[in-house]
Amino acid sequence: MQNVRELLERRALEYPEKVYLIHGNEETSFQKLNEVTNRIANAIKEMGVKKGDFVSLLVKNCPSFIFIWFAILKLGAIMVPINPRLTVREISYILNHAQPKVVFVGDQSCRLIPELKSKYKQCTNWVFVGEEKPNGTISFADLYRMPAQLEPVSILPNDVAVCLYTSGTTGPPKGVLLSHKSYLLTANSFVHTVKIESSDRLLTANPLFHVNAQFYSVMGTLVAGATFILIERFSASRMWDLIRHYKANKVVMLLAITNILFNRPARSNDADNPAEVVIAGGAPRGHYRDFEKRFGVKLQTIYSLTESPMGIMSPSNSISIDGGIGVPMLRPQSRVENKIKIVDDHDRDVPRGVEGEIIIQNPAVMKGYFKEPSATAEALRGGWLHTGDQGKQDQNGYFYFLGRMKDIIRKKGENISATEVEAVINSHKDVRESAVIGISTLDGAGEEELKAYVVFSRDIQEYDWNRLIQFCMEHLAEFKIPRYWQAIDELPKNAMNRIMKQRLKKEGEDPQKGTF
């Protein structure tokens, strides 16, 4: 198969009546999925979208997201999903950078439409995915009236399929360009590594705008001909009940979710569930076996990036190593190589057991950053993706993630640019400068909370932190707001006048010490 359209059309022929997608009480067969996406594709085409054009989605987890996504790809166009939790400032930056011809907006973002339209005036096609459409928008329901037959489009494996915006180490987010080949190879590798069969029922509450849900859950089940169960949002109190209700035998979670579930009070029926495998970034460090025993599952860890969704996983036929991330994901075809190694600052291989940077080379790696040739060249130098992550490999070939070399903070599955948060804090009239760092959570599982060190203007004696926090909430998504705040007279700097964040980030120091 050359592209996602061919895959979907083939599954509709092979399993026409089989249920592919379940959301609440709504079920969608492979055949219906193919038909609905053809209708939406014809509607988008009538709006002027052609191969290579960008189309944006600002939509929560729901079947419509998947329908729109596949419709875009069937035209050879490029999907640009946007996190609905972002602010108008953040969303409008992405829209103006990507320049989509059509923007789909869900009901949860309805109130943002007037302001978004004023900040991104190049688009005349705003489609509302909800019940009562606002003025100046197109009703999504009307798109279903288009013909169910779609004209063929020449789509090559290396054609770009999606542009995923991810926080960069400096400045605004970068658009990561990934191809149809990347979708297909990664999904095949995931299916091989996890051993997904057509009879399986895979469930996730991970957000569809994220690389994880797209490449593993949605595309993985499509490749395997399995059933995909989509949960709108994660609920710690209902997660295992939902798994039981839908009879899901495979579950994909974010690392933050495994931590939350494990830290909930134990129940006598925790292990009484149909799940056989949980795929996640890990479990609370030191408690891998405890997690597996308590919930009666096998835990398969996964490490990947938006820039390389085909990364590292623990094998299905061996025990996950506590603190380890696994081995290179299985290659779906003999000619496909997934190379991963550890190098020093000069890109030289280091011996096993020695720490260095994790670098990756495989055909699923991004094509580059949209409109960012210099950043692309730096990230892909020497033909390898430089992850900016610190790691090591043991004598048995098992990889370990040790931390981030970049100024990126990982919180509940989101990459947060410290530079972006600092820029907002520094723009407040009462702030002279600031430094934002990641503080490891108490469970030591690799997740972080944000802490901001703030140097106020010299005439500020006492400060009401709530004013600054409220200011940040007007310009940043809620998950980017630091949890801890501390006033400081001066930030430590080196001879080049650069902030020495490692000095702020003292090992083992209580993050709440001296904080608001």
Protein Blocks (a to p, Z undefined) as FASTA:
>chain_A
ZZfklmmmmmmmmmmmlcfbdghjbccdfklmmmmmmmmmmmmmmnopaehiacdddddd
dfklmmmmmmmmmnopacddddfkbcfklmmmmmmmnopabdcddfklmmmmmmmmmmmm
kbcbdcdddfbdcehiacfklmmmpcfbdcdddddfklcfbdcddddfehcdddddddfk
lmmmmmmmmmmmnopafkbccddfbdfkbmklmmmmmmmmmmnopacdddfbacfklmmm
mmmmnopabdcddfklmmmmmmpccdfklmmcfbfbdcdfbdcehilmmmmmmnopacdd
ddddfklmblcdddfkbccdehiabjadddfbfklccddddddfkopacdehiacddddd
dfkbcfbdehilklmmmmmgghiacehpacdddfkopacdfbdfbfcdceehiacdfklm
mmmmmmpmkbmbdcddddddfklnopacddddddddfklmbdcfklmmmmmmmmpcfklp
cfbdcddfbdcddfkopacfklmmgghiafkgopZZ
